[in-house]
């Protein structure tokens, strides 16, 4: 059975040095903004994991 804790451990192993935030452990309201994130990250967790509006859905 895969649980959230497994994702948290895996993310801790691949996140860049100096990054304390883990989206599987911490609240997204404390996620660093893109300009606060280290330059090695392609996008801050707040930007990567935020919900996006779906524009490709036809009603």
C-alpha positions in Angstrom: 0.0 0.0 0.0 1.4 3.4 -1.0 0.8 6.2 1.5 1.6 9.9 1.6 4.6 9.2 3.8 6.2 7.2 1.0 5.9 10.3 -1.3 7.3 12.5 1.4 10.4 10.3 1.8 10.9 10.1 -1.9 10.6 13.8 -2.3 13.2 14.4 0.5 15.7 12.2 -1.4 15.4 14.2 -4.7 14.9 17.8 -3.6 17.8 20.2 -4.0 20.0 21.0 -1.0 18.9 23.9 1.1 15.2 23.4 0.3 13.3 22.6 3.5 9.8 22.6 2.0 8.2 19.3 1.2 4.7 19.5 -0.4 3.7 16.1 1.1 4.5 17.3 4.6 4.0 21.1 4.8 1.0 23.2 4.1 1.1 24.9 0.7 0.5 28.3 2.3 4.1 28.2 3.5 5.5 27.1 0.2 8.3 29.5 -1.1 7.3 31.7 -4.0 9.2 31.3 -7.3 11.5 34.3 -6.6 12.3 32.9 -3.1 13.2 29.4 -4.4 16.8 28.4 -5.2 17.7 28.8 -8.9 18.1 25.1 -9.4 14.4 24.5 -9.1 12.4 24.8 -12.3 9.4 26.1 -10.4 8.6 26.6 -6.7 6.3 24.0 -5.2 3.6 26.6 -4.8 3.7 27.1 -8.6 4.1 23.5 -9.5 1.4 22.0 -7.2 -1.2 24.8 -7.4 -4.5 23.9 -9.0 -4.9 25.2 -12.6 -8.0 26.0 -14.4 -8.8 23.6 -17.1 -9.3 25.4 -20.4 -9.4 22.3 -22.6 -12.7 21.0 -21.2 -15.7 21.5 -23.5 -19.0 21.9 -21.6 
